[in-house]
Amino acid sequence: MSRPVAVVGVGQTKHGARRSDHSIPGLVREAVDRALLDAGLEHADIDAVVVGKAPDMLEGIAQPEQFLVGALGGHMKPVLRVHTAGSVGASTAITAAVHVQSGLYDRVLTVAFEKQSEGNAMWALSPSMPFTPPLVAGAGGFFAPYCRAYIRKTAAPMHIGPMIAANARENAGRNEYAHLTEPMTVEDVMNSPMLWDPIRYLETCPSSDGAVALIVANEAQARKGPRKPAWIKGAASYAEAMWVPGRDQVSPRAGKVCARHVYDKAGIRNPWTDIQTAEIYVPFSWFEAMWLENLGFCAEGEGWKAVDRGDQKFGRHLPVNPSGGVLCTNPIGASGMLRLGEAALQVMGRAGAHQVENVRHALGHAYGGGAQYFAMWVVGAEP
Amino acid sequence: MTTKLRNVAVVGFAQLPVVARDEHRMATEMLYPVVREALAQVGVERDAIDYQVSASTDYMDGRPFGFVAALDVMGSWPPRQDLHLEMDGAFAAYYAWLKIQTGEVDTAMVATHGKVSEGEPDRVFNLQLEPYYHAAIGLDPTSTSALQASAFMARTGTTDADLARVAARSRAAGTRNPDAQLREAASAESLQRTPFKVRPLRDGYLPPIGETATCLVLAAEGKAETLCDRPAWIHGTHHISELQTIGARDLTRSASARLAAEKALAMAGLASAREVDLVELLATNPVEEFILLDALGLEARSGGGSGPAINPSGGPLCAHPIMSTGSIRLGEAFRQLAGRAGERQVAKAARAIAHGAQGHCLQQNVVFVLGTERRWS
């Protein structure tokens, strides 16, 4: 980026199936307070607030950022609300970075949340489109054919998805904020009920309550401390049309273009060697193998082989989702920002028990829509 | 201001005439022709636009991810740098301007849609309210506006007749706007005889809710001149939110509109809003207009007098397509400065203010100051 921009504070809630100890404002505030504390800043230091969440039907409140202005510390400040489907958490953080990059804002608070226990995700995520038969199968029903297409295209063996799911759960065991942490084996996953072929119950993301907040700031603030910042080396959000004949839904062009844009900005020539860890958006197990290819970590058809070798496990070549990722924690609107925030924590060296060694560059990634929206950033330990 | 800003202009604007209900088209079918028309105005194909922002709200669309369908008609192939804001288009335009300030993109398209006739806005926007106490008692945008109007009238002594005169002025202006939904003049006396929707707001003081789609094109200096013979340069802009909590605000004033206006005017290098030739305000009733004029430091006027023309398009009282109403204010300011405002053209318009708002009782406000000349050399 032309003007250096950094993440200087990260805060997230303990995620869970039902945070009944908190109202929505309380949940959001838990993350905001932690981010401010982390950055050593007060609300008065914040110039603008950028909020993101997935469809408002999830909680049944239209444009809830309006009633949350107080909890967000947004009173008498610019407040923008982003919504780009599943990628929203990531595109929201990137929108905050654009504020600082413009030179008009020095310190921006960005927040994403979802309190799924207040609604019904299956209903909220089953859009009724004109001239299209309603699927009423939620996101899993929508994406299962994409996974099936990947398996068919690459001849991946059926244990790959379960391996990914079991590994994610093992990773989540090292993350104090994760929702699902109970250990499980590949066999457990394979014995769990099939929900949407080829996706089984234990290969599916949960519905979570949770929030995350980041403070994005200019160079002067980042150098002031109190902590080592995560420098945003490249960030972008891209989207592509749905009804394009021949559109590759398994490895969408928007994902490739977005990754290329971000890598070019960040000076990443070979992501497999130049990036030390990646937090990528994997709501259903197979997507980990799919995105390894789409993001250029592996050649086409090779993603599942990296998984089969265990290259993406914690402590191996490229730990993917060391936090446990979306498969273990999924407050939908926040899930993308959690990926970007976790990537920031990794380059800051503050990821706790799931810290990957010697991280110079980390990727944070999210996608949404019918695999149409992509938003990602590469953060670095140096500006 | 230590940051060197780029001169950025509105170079194109297209909308469909606002109607209560477009029986024959769904939202994307309405959006497609305006995207095409906006591109035709600037004489380029979609590939020449670097960035796109869409603005809409799922709840008004009546389904999750309503905006995803807009990607297709916005020409999102090959993939585009993109963002969607769950906000009125005027806020999306602010963000497009901000994105251009980074220097990473030079041109942007801002599209809005909303098939308002498929829902019941008063019921839908009840759901914007704080869910535990406010939404539950059944408040809606009309009733919260009525609370605001009562408070304002009590504080200032503004009368029912004053409201009627503002509404009549808007209605007269609307007759000159082919894109307006209400194009019949109405006298203050007749409007004052319309029944109360929610006291003190009468049917005649409330906007017709309609639907449309809009598309703005913004461009930075260097590109703007090649896309438009008379760009409307953005001299200053800012937006501010305040608490929603109705009981915690002075409803008779808009602190957020005032601060947004102060910042936008300062960026524009203007001492006062009186220095502009026209203002287009997203005022959904006469009291909101009074409050916004006060925030801008302008005198309330029902017609004639000196000072900038107020809502020469007829404003939201003649057409209020939710989510697009703010975009239209910016589009109208562009049309005025570009000399494309037809019968409603303000003579020698060189500077304009466009205002957008959303949320109950003017919770969030965005202000643009525009001019026919570049702001920064």
Contacts between the chains, C-beta under 8 A, distances in Angstrom:
chain1	res1	chain2	res2	distance
A	1	B	102	7.9
A	2	B	102	7.0
A	2	B	103	5.8
A	2	B	104	7.4
A	3	B	102	7.7
A	23	B	132	7.1
A	24	B	131	7.8
A	54	B	64	7.9
A	55	B	58	5.2
A	55	B	64	3.5
A	55	B	65	6.4
A	56	B	57	7.6
A	56	B	58	5.5
A	56	B	59	5.6
A	56	B	86	7.4
A	56	B	127	7.9
A	57	B	58	6.6
A	57	B	59	7.6
A	57	B	64	5.2
A	59	B	131	7.9
A	60	B	127	6.8
A	60	B	131	7.3
A	61	B	127	5.9
A	61	B	128	7.3
A	61	B	131	5.4
A	61	B	135	7.7
A	62	B	57	6.7
A	62	B	58	7.9
A	62	B	59	3.9
A	62	B	124	6.1
A	62	B	125	6.5
A	62	B	127	4.2
A	62	B	128	4.7
A	63	B	57	6.3
A	63	B	59	7.5
A	63	B	86	5.9
A	63	B	87	7.7
A	63	B	128	5.3
A	63	B	358	7.7
A	63	B	359	7.5
A	64	B	128	8.0
A	66	B	128	5.5
A	66	B	241	7.8
A	66	B	244	5.0
A	66	B	358	7.9
A	66	B	359	4.7
A	66	B	360	7.6
A	66	B	363	5.8
A	66	B	364	7.2
A	67	B	128	7.2
A	67	B	129	6.5
A	67	B	130	4.1
A	67	B	131	7.2
A	67	B	134	7.8
A	67	B	244	4.8
A	67	B	245	8.0
A	69	B	241	5.4
A	69	B	242	6.9
A	69	B	243	5.4
A	69	B	244	6.0
A	69	B	363	7.5
A	70	B	243	5.3
A	70	B	244	7.8
A	70	B	245	6.8
A	74	B	241	5.4
A	75	B	241	7.3
A	75	B	242	5.6
A	75	B	243	5.0
A	76	B	240	6.0
A	76	B	241	7.6
A	76	B	242	5.9
A	76	B	255	6.6
A	76	B	256	6.5
A	76	B	259	6.2
A	77	B	240	6.6
A	77	B	241	6.5
A	78	B	238	7.1
A	78	B	239	5.0
A	78	B	240	6.1
A	78	B	241	6.9
A	79	B	241	4.0
A	79	B	364	6.7
A	80	B	85	6.4
A	80	B	87	6.9
A	80	B	91	6.5
A	80	B	95	6.3
A	80	B	239	8.0
A	81	B	85	6.2
A	81	B	86	4.7
A	81	B	87	5.6
A	82	B	83	6.6
A	82	B	84	7.1
A	82	B	85	6.0
A	82	B	86	7.2
A	83	B	58	7.2
A	83	B	67	7.1
A	83	B	84	5.6
A	83	B	85	7.2
A	83	B	86	4.2
A	84	B	82	7.6
A	84	B	83	6.6
A	84	B	84	5.2
A	85	B	65	5.4
A	85	B	68	6.3
A	91	B	83	6.1
A	95	B	83	6.5
A	95	B	95	7.2
A	98	B	95	7.9
A	98	B	98	6.4
A	98	B	99	5.7
A	98	B	102	6.0
A	99	B	98	6.6
A	101	B	102	4.6
A	101	B	104	7.7
A	102	B	3	7.6
A	102	B	98	5.1
A	102	B	99	7.6
A	102	B	101	4.0
A	102	B	102	5.1
A	103	B	3	3.7
A	103	B	4	7.7
A	103	B	101	6.9
A	104	B	3	5.9
A	104	B	5	7.9
A	104	B	98	6.8
A	104	B	101	6.5
A	124	B	64	5.8
A	125	B	64	6.2
A	126	B	64	8.0
A	127	B	63	4.6
A	127	B	64	5.1
A	127	B	65	5.4
A	127	B	66	7.9
A	128	B	63	5.5
A	129	B	63	7.2
A	129	B	69	7.1
A	130	B	26	5.1
A	236	B	81	6.5
A	237	B	81	6.8
A	237	B	82	6.2
A	237	B	83	6.0
A	238	B	79	4.6
A	238	B	80	6.5
A	238	B	81	5.8
A	238	B	82	6.1
A	239	B	71	5.5
A	239	B	76	5.7
A	239	B	79	6.4
A	239	B	80	6.2
A	239	B	82	3.8
A	240	B	71	6.9
A	240	B	76	5.4
A	240	B	77	6.0
A	240	B	78	7.2
A	240	B	79	4.0
A	240	B	80	7.4
A	241	B	71	5.0
A	241	B	72	4.3
A	241	B	75	7.9
A	241	B	76	4.4
A	241	B	77	4.6
A	242	B	68	6.8
A	242	B	69	7.4
A	242	B	71	6.7
A	242	B	72	5.8
A	243	B	72	5.5
A	244	B	77	5.0
A	252	B	79	7.8
A	253	B	78	6.4
A	253	B	79	5.4
A	254	B	79	3.6
A	257	B	78	7.1
A	257	B	79	4.9
A	258	B	79	7.4
A	261	B	81	8.0
A	369	B	65	6.5
A	369	B	68	4.7
A	369	B	71	7.6
A	370	B	68	7.2
A	372	B	68	6.6
A	372	B	71	6.4
A	373	B	68	7.9
A	373	B	82	7.4
A	374	B	79	7.9
